[in-house]
Amino acid sequence: MSQIDPIADALTHIQNSEAASKRTITITPGSKLLGQILRVMKEKGYIMNVEEVVERHKKMYRVQLLGKINHVSAIKPRYAVKKNEFERFEMRYLPARDIGTIIVSTSQGVMTHAESKEKAIGGRLLAYIY
């Protein structure tokens, strides 16, 4: 059976594993976009480590959790946002100002909404985490 949205499934797996107090999980199937989202989560300190594992032409990610995630979810539909429209989506998805992160896919790669505002570029909203 094929997955409709592997990114949403992976983030839901992370959310459920955090609730169950697991420390290590394996996310499959893996993709470049999912790897970039996990890299941003690691840079922001929500997860400890991400390791890419390839077995028989199948990419997976082994993720070590820290227990710091309260909520993580994919944003559907993937809204296109201009450089000056982030405030509206921050109010919609994050609990308070300066708490949490929205992950954005831009022409310069996957980054947080704060980095995107700093560089004055827009993109597509992928996920949020706090």
MDTraj code that builds the backbone (N, CA, C; nanometers):
import mdtraj as md
import numpy as np

residues = "MET SER GLN ILE ASP PRO ILE ALA ASP ALA LEU THR HIS ILE GLN ASN SER GLU ALA ALA SER LYS ARG THR ILE THR ILE THR PRO GLY SER LYS LEU LEU GLY GLN ILE LEU ARG VAL MET LYS GLU LYS GLY TYR ILE MET ASN VAL GLU GLU VAL VAL GLU ARG HIS LYS LYS MET TYR ARG VAL GLN LEU LEU GLY LYS ILE ASN HIS VAL SER ALA ILE LYS PRO ARG TYR ALA VAL LYS LYS ASN GLU PHE GLU ARG PHE GLU MET ARG TYR LEU PRO ALA ARG ASP ILE GLY THR ILE ILE VAL SER THR SER GLN GLY VAL MET THR HIS ALA GLU SER LYS GLU LYS ALA ILE GLY GLY ARG LEU LEU ALA TYR ILE TYR".split()
xyz = np.array([
    [0.0836, -0.1173, 0.0000],
    [0.0000, 0.0000, 0.0000],
    [0.0887, 0.1245, 0.0000],
    [0.0562, 0.2196, -0.0835],
    [0.1376, 0.3403, -0.0929],
    [0.0896, 0.4454, 0.0065],
    [0.1819, 0.5316, 0.0434],
    [0.1500, 0.6388, 0.1360],
    [0.1086, 0.7626, 0.0573],
    [0.0115, 0.8334, 0.1074],
    [-0.0333, 0.9555, 0.0422],
    [0.0630, 1.0694, 0.0733],
    [0.1007, 1.0863, 0.1992],
    [0.1896, 1.1946, 0.2399],
    [0.2949, 1.1399, 0.3357],
    [0.4112, 1.0962, 0.2848],
    [0.5130, 1.0368, 0.3715],
    [0.5700, 1.1338, 0.4743],
    [0.5725, 1.2636, 0.4439],
    [0.6239, 1.3610, 0.5406],
    [0.5296, 1.3720, 0.6594],
    [0.3998, 1.3802, 0.6336],
    [0.3023, 1.3856, 0.7424],
    [0.3066, 1.2573, 0.8249],
    [0.3229, 1.1418, 0.7591],
    [0.3322, 1.0150, 0.8307],
    [0.4562, 1.0102, 0.9199],
    [0.5689, 1.0604, 0.8693],
    [0.6932, 1.0607, 0.9473],
    [0.6805, 1.1523, 1.0692],
    [0.6230, 1.2705, 1.0517],
    [0.6072, 1.3629, 1.1634],
    [0.5079, 1.3096, 1.2665],
    [0.4042, 1.2415, 1.2211],
    [0.3099, 1.1785, 1.3135],
    [0.3782, 1.0666, 1.3913],
    [0.4665, 0.9924, 1.3251],
    [0.5429, 0.8866, 1.3918],
    [0.6327, 0.9460, 1.5008],
    [0.6949, 1.0601, 1.4712],
    [0.7775, 1.1286, 1.5711],
    [0.6924, 1.1743, 1.6879],
    [0.5769, 1.2327, 1.6595],
    [0.4861, 1.2815, 1.7647],
    [0.4404, 1.1665, 1.8555],
    [0.4009, 1.0560, 1.7960],
    [0.3537, 0.9418, 1.8742],
    [0.4671, 0.8781, 1.9547],
    [0.5878, 0.8739, 1.8989],
    [0.7016, 0.8173, 1.9708],
    [0.7426, 0.9053, 2.0877],
    [0.7330, 1.0367, 2.0711],
    [0.7594, 1.1286, 2.1824],
    [0.6584, 1.1066, 2.2947],
    [0.5317, 1.0879, 2.2588],
    [0.4287, 1.0651, 2.3604],
    [0.4507, 0.9335, 2.4339],
    [0.5107, 0.8356, 2.3655],
    [0.5376, 0.7055, 2.4263],
    [0.6746, 0.7005, 2.4932],
    [0.7446, 0.8134, 2.4981],
    [0.8769, 0.8267, 2.5615],
    [0.9823, 0.7351, 2.5001],
    [0.9759, 0.7141, 2.3698],
    [1.0792, 0.6364, 2.3022],
    [1.1994, 0.7246, 2.2761],
    [1.3161, 0.6645, 2.2700],
    [1.4390, 0.7398, 2.2494],
    [1.4933, 0.7277, 2.1074],
    [1.4692, 0.6146, 2.0408],
    [1.5185, 0.5938, 1.9048],
    [1.4070, 0.5377, 1.8190],
    [1.3904, 0.5952, 1.6999],
    [1.2898, 0.5452, 1.6069],
    [1.3510, 0.5345, 1.4684],
    [1.2886, 0.4560, 1.3831],
    [1.3292, 0.4431, 1.2442],
    [1.2143, 0.4895, 1.1568],
    [1.2440, 0.5843, 1.0686],
    [1.1425, 0.6398, 0.9799],
    [1.1702, 0.5881, 0.8399],
    [1.0701, 0.5283, 0.7804],
    [1.0798, 0.4776, 0.6450],
    [0.9506, 0.5079, 0.5713],
    [0.9446, 0.5386, 0.4477],
    [1.0551, 0.5580, 0.3549],
    [1.1193, 0.6941, 0.3737],
    [1.2440, 0.7051, 0.3334],
    [1.3175, 0.8303, 0.3462],
    [1.3227, 0.9040, 0.2132],
    [1.3381, 1.0339, 0.2200],
    [1.3531, 1.1163, 0.1008],
    [1.4457, 1.2324, 0.1336],
    [1.4904, 1.3035, 0.0310],
    [1.5772, 1.4184, 0.0535],
    [1.5051, 1.5258, 0.1327],
    [1.3774, 1.5502, 0.0995],
    [1.3009, 1.6543, 0.1686],
    [1.2828, 1.6200, 0.3160],
    [1.2510, 1.4958, 0.3460],
    [1.2375, 1.4535, 0.4854],
    [1.3707, 1.4678, 0.5586],
    [1.4798, 1.4343, 0.4926],
    [1.6123, 1.4506, 0.5523],
    [1.6424, 1.5957, 0.5854],
    [1.6022, 1.6873, 0.4986],
    [1.6241, 1.8290, 0.5241],
    [1.5370, 1.8799, 0.6392],
    [1.4140, 1.8308, 0.6488],
    [1.3262, 1.8682, 0.7602],
    [1.3854, 1.8195, 0.8914],
    [1.4352, 1.6958, 0.8938],
    [1.4981, 1.6421, 1.0148],
    [1.6251, 1.7186, 1.0506],
    [1.7005, 1.7636, 0.9497],
    [1.8207, 1.8434, 0.9742],
    [1.7850, 1.9755, 1.0429],
    [1.6781, 2.0407, 0.9975],
    [1.6346, 2.1659, 1.0603],
    [1.5905, 2.1399, 1.2039],
    [1.5192, 2.0296, 1.2267],
    [1.4758, 1.9955, 1.3619],
    [1.5961, 1.9712, 1.4529],
    [1.7007, 1.9094, 1.3997],
    [1.8226, 1.8863, 1.4783],
    [1.8932, 2.0177, 1.5094],
    [1.9024, 2.1063, 1.4102],
    [1.9671, 2.2360, 1.4308],
    [1.8949, 2.3191, 1.5370],
    [1.7636, 2.3084, 1.5440],
    [1.6859, 2.3842, 1.6417],
    [1.6816, 2.3159, 1.7782],
    [1.7368, 2.1942, 1.7897],
    [1.7482, 2.1273, 1.9187],
    [1.6283, 2.0423, 1.9589],
    [1.5426, 2.0077, 1.8646],
    [1.4263, 1.9244, 1.8975],
    [1.4593, 1.7760, 1.8967],
    [1.5582, 1.7345, 1.8168],
    [1.6017, 1.5955, 1.8152],
    [1.7531, 1.5916, 1.8336],
    [1.8036, 1.4777, 1.8828],
    [1.9456, 1.4680, 1.9142],
    [2.0295, 1.4377, 1.7907],
    [1.9914, 1.3357, 1.7162],
    [2.0746, 1.2913, 1.6058],
    [1.9882, 1.2302, 1.4969],
    [2.0335, 1.2439, 1.3728],
    [1.9680, 1.1837, 1.2566],
    [2.0739, 1.1081, 1.1790],
    [2.0435, 0.9825, 1.1491],
    [2.1378, 0.8992, 1.0738],
    [2.0643, 0.8405, 0.9544],
    [2.1214, 0.8584, 0.8368],
    [2.0624, 0.8027, 0.7153],
    [2.1136, 0.6605, 0.6959],
    [2.0224, 0.5662, 0.6778],
    [2.0566, 0.4250, 0.6609],
    [1.9996, 0.3783, 0.5273],
    [2.0828, 0.3129, 0.4467],
    [2.0377, 0.2584, 0.3187],
    [2.0541, 0.1073, 0.3235],
    [1.9427, 0.0361, 0.3082],
    [1.9443, -0.1105, 0.3051],
    [1.8701, -0.1575, 0.1810],
    [1.9391, -0.2290, 0.0949],
    [1.8800, -0.2842, -0.0272],
    [1.8010, -0.1785, -0.1055],
    [1.8642, -0.0680, -0.1359],
    [1.8056, 0.0411, -0.2141],
    [1.6852, 0.1065, -0.1466],
    [1.6773, 0.0955, -0.0168],
    [1.5678, 0.1560, 0.0586],
    [1.6284, 0.2502, 0.1615],
    [1.5918, 0.3782, 0.1533],
    [1.6464, 0.4783, 0.2437],
    [1.5588, 0.4908, 0.3672],
    [1.6241, 0.4948, 0.4841],
    [1.5554, 0.5124, 0.6119],
    [1.6328, 0.6140, 0.6941],
    [1.5664, 0.6680, 0.7946],
    [1.6323, 0.7583, 0.8881],
    [1.6165, 0.7033, 1.0292],
    [1.7284, 0.6938, 1.1002],
    [1.7267, 0.6547, 1.2409],
    [1.7405, 0.7834, 1.3218],
    [1.6404, 0.8128, 1.4037],
    [1.6322, 0.9397, 1.4748],
    [1.6386, 0.9143, 1.6247],
    [1.7249, 0.9893, 1.6924],
    [1.7326, 0.9838, 1.8382],
    [1.6565, 1.1043, 1.8935],
    [1.5563, 1.0764, 1.9746],
    [1.4700, 1.1817, 2.0289],
    [1.5213, 1.2306, 2.1635],
    [1.4896, 1.3547, 2.1946],
    [1.5304, 1.4152, 2.3216],
    [1.4153, 1.4298, 2.4203],
    [1.2921, 1.4196, 2.3737],
    [1.1779, 1.4414, 2.4613],
    [1.1403, 1.5884, 2.4732],
    [1.1812, 1.6717, 2.3767],
    [1.1549, 1.8152, 2.3820],
    [1.0413, 1.8590, 2.2907],
    [0.9775, 1.7678, 2.2211],
    [0.8733, 1.8040, 2.1259],
    [0.7371, 1.7956, 2.1935],
    [0.6654, 1.9067, 2.1952],
    [0.5288, 1.9068, 2.2445],
    [0.4303, 1.8735, 2.1332],
    [0.4544, 1.9315, 2.0158],
    [0.3666, 1.9036, 1.9017],
    [0.4447, 1.9253, 1.7730],
    [0.4270, 1.8354, 1.6779],
    [0.4857, 1.8488, 1.5450],
    [0.3831, 1.7979, 1.4452],
    [0.3685, 1.8698, 1.3345],
    [0.2708, 1.8294, 1.2350],
    [0.3059, 1.8903, 1.1002],
    [0.2593, 1.8249, 0.9938],
    [0.2762, 1.8786, 0.8590],
    [0.1664, 1.9811, 0.8335],
    [0.1959, 2.0763, 0.7493],
    [0.0974, 2.1769, 0.7107],
    [0.0416, 2.1362, 0.5755],
    [-0.0896, 2.1162, 0.5727],
    [-0.1572, 2.0793, 0.4487],
    [-0.2754, 2.1716, 0.4294],
    [-0.2967, 2.2305, 0.3163],
    [-0.2122, 2.2255, 0.1976],
    [-0.0836, 2.3030, 0.2187],
    [0.0129, 2.2795, 0.1348],
    [0.1426, 2.3453, 0.1448],
    [0.1291, 2.4876, 0.0890],
    [0.0949, 2.5799, 0.1784],
    [0.0692, 2.7173, 0.1379],
    [0.1948, 2.7839, 0.0824],
    [0.1771, 2.8629, -0.0236],
    [0.2834, 2.9475, -0.0748],
    [0.2780, 3.0786, 0.0035],
    [0.3928, 3.1213, 0.0556],
    [0.3978, 3.2393, 0.1410],
    [0.5011, 3.3365, 0.0851],
    [0.4618, 3.4637, 0.0777],
    [0.5559, 3.5677, 0.0364],
    [0.6372, 3.6108, 0.1573],
    [0.7435, 3.6854, 0.1312],
    [0.8374, 3.7214, 0.2375],
    [0.7756, 3.8039, 0.3495],
    [0.6644, 3.8730, 0.3242],
    [0.6032, 3.9558, 0.4282],
    [0.4719, 3.8998, 0.4821],
    [0.4404, 3.7741, 0.4542],
    [0.3152, 3.7125, 0.4993],
    [0.3335, 3.6105, 0.6113],
    [0.4510, 3.5966, 0.6678],
    [0.4757, 3.4923, 0.7675],
    [0.3999, 3.5154, 0.8977],
    [0.3748, 3.6397, 0.9329],
    [0.3096, 3.6729, 1.0607],
    [0.1738, 3.6034, 1.0742],
    [0.0967, 3.6022, 0.9684],
    [-0.0361, 3.5400, 0.9707],
    [-0.0274, 3.3903, 1.0020],
    [0.0692, 3.3232, 0.9433],
    [0.0837, 3.1794, 0.9647],
    [0.1479, 3.1480, 1.0995],
    [0.2317, 3.2377, 1.1495],
    [0.2848, 3.2205, 1.2847],
    [0.1713, 3.2233, 1.3862],
    [0.0801, 3.3165, 1.3708],
    [-0.0337, 3.3257, 1.4631],
    [-0.1248, 3.2047, 1.4506],
    [-0.1335, 3.1476, 1.3325],
    [-0.2225, 3.0348, 1.3080],
    [-0.1679, 2.9027, 1.3630],
    [-0.0357, 2.8785, 1.3467],
    [0.0199, 2.7477, 1.3791],
    [0.1012, 2.7415, 1.5072],
    [0.1581, 2.8515, 1.5518],
    [0.2434, 2.8483, 1.6703],
    [0.1679, 2.9006, 1.7919],
    [0.1991, 2.8496, 1.9125],
    [0.1223, 2.8872, 2.0317],
    [0.1429, 3.0310, 2.0773],
    [0.2617, 3.0874, 2.0587],
    [0.2894, 3.2247, 2.1022],
    [0.4079, 3.2786, 2.0225],
    [0.4276, 3.4083, 2.0336],
    [0.5394, 3.4709, 1.9633],
    [0.6720, 3.4153, 2.0165],
    [0.7641, 3.3853, 1.9276],
    [0.8972, 3.3331, 1.9586],
    [0.8962, 3.1953, 2.0241],
    [0.7859, 3.1230, 2.0139],
    [0.7805, 2.9844, 2.0615],
    [0.7467, 2.8968, 1.9416],
    [0.8353, 2.8051, 1.9100],
    [0.8117, 2.7137, 1.8001],
    [0.8751, 2.7598, 1.6704],
    [0.8655, 2.6728, 1.5710],
    [0.9285, 2.6948, 1.4419],
    [0.8377, 2.6436, 1.3317],
    [0.8296, 2.7209, 1.2245],
    [0.7648, 2.6748, 1.1020],
    [0.8767, 2.6425, 1.0039],
    [0.8697, 2.5246, 0.9430],
    [0.9722, 2.4814, 0.8478],
    [0.9220, 2.5136, 0.7077],
    [1.0075, 2.5823, 0.6299],
    [0.9695, 2.6362, 0.4993],
    [1.0647, 2.5839, 0.3927],
    [1.0099, 2.5483, 0.2773],
    [1.0906, 2.5115, 0.1620],
    [1.1020, 2.6346, 0.0732],
    [1.2245, 2.6817, 0.0513],
    [1.2477, 2.8006, -0.0297],
    [1.3355, 2.7659, -0.1492],
    [1.3606, 2.8647, -0.2313],
    [1.4494, 2.8436, -0.3458],
    [1.5939, 2.8234, -0.3018],
    [1.6254, 2.8607, -0.1784],
    [1.7603, 2.8435, -0.1252],
    [1.7699, 2.7243, -0.0300],
    [1.6702, 2.6376, -0.0293],
    [1.6725, 2.5184, 0.0536],
    [1.5684, 2.5235, 0.1638],
    [1.5661, 2.4194, 0.2462],
    [1.4721, 2.4090, 0.3573],
    [1.5305, 2.4824, 0.4766],
    [1.4488, 2.5690, 0.5387],
    [1.4941, 2.6490, 0.6519],
    [1.3754, 2.6851, 0.7402],
    [1.4046, 2.7505, 0.8512],
    [1.2988, 2.7946, 0.9410],
    [1.2371, 2.9235, 0.8882],
    [1.1198, 2.9564, 0.9423],
    [1.0540, 3.0798, 0.8984],
    [1.1340, 3.2030, 0.9410],
    [1.2047, 3.1953, 1.0525],
    [1.2852, 3.3086, 1.0981],
    [1.4012, 3.3350, 1.0013],
    [1.4683, 3.2286, 0.9566],
    [1.5765, 3.2446, 0.8595],
    [1.5232, 3.2987, 0.7275],
    [1.4053, 3.2527, 0.6884],
    [1.3447, 3.2974, 0.5650],
    [1.3084, 3.4460, 0.5716],
    [1.2556, 3.4900, 0.6868],
    [1.2253, 3.6322, 0.7031],
    [1.3533, 3.7146, 0.7027],
    [1.4588, 3.6618, 0.7650],
    [1.5861, 3.7310, 0.7714],
    [1.6470, 3.7502, 0.6325],
    [1.6355, 3.6481, 0.5477],
    [1.6883, 3.6550, 0.4120],
    [1.5914, 3.7200, 0.3141],
    [1.4696, 3.7513, 0.3605],
    [1.3655, 3.8166, 0.2796],
    [1.3290, 3.7344, 0.1565],
    [1.3019, 3.6037, 0.1790],
    [1.2556, 3.5177, 0.0705],
    [1.1311, 3.4427, 0.1174],
    [1.0438, 3.4122, 0.0260],
    [0.9236, 3.3366, 0.0553],
    [0.9444, 3.1902, 0.0219],
    [0.8370, 3.1121, 0.0324],
    [0.8474, 2.9704, 0.0008],
    [0.7175, 2.8983, 0.0283],
    [0.7267, 2.7701, 0.0486],
    [0.6106, 2.6860, 0.0798],
    [0.6236, 2.6343, 0.2226],
    [0.5135, 2.6401, 0.2969],
    [0.5129, 2.5913, 0.4332],
    [0.5076, 2.4396, 0.4328],
    [0.5941, 2.3753, 0.5109],
    [0.5994, 2.2293, 0.5159],
    [0.5470, 2.1744, 0.6483],
    [0.5960, 2.2273, 0.7609],
    [0.5625, 2.1712, 0.8914],
    [0.5817, 2.2766, 0.9986],
    [0.5284, 2.2475, 1.1165],
    [0.5531, 2.3326, 1.2340],
    [0.5839, 2.2440, 1.3518],
    [0.6601, 2.3011, 1.4460],
    [0.7029, 2.2240, 1.5631],
    [0.7189, 2.3190, 1.6805],
    [0.6765, 2.2731, 1.7968],
    [0.7009, 2.3472, 1.9220],
    [0.7026, 2.2503, 2.0369],
])
top = md.Topology()
chain = top.add_chain()
for i, resn in enumerate(residues, 1):
    res = top.add_residue(resn, chain, resSeq=i)
    for name in ("N", "CA", "C"):
        top.add_atom(name, md.element.get_by_symbol(name[0]), res)
traj = md.Trajectory(xyz[None], top)
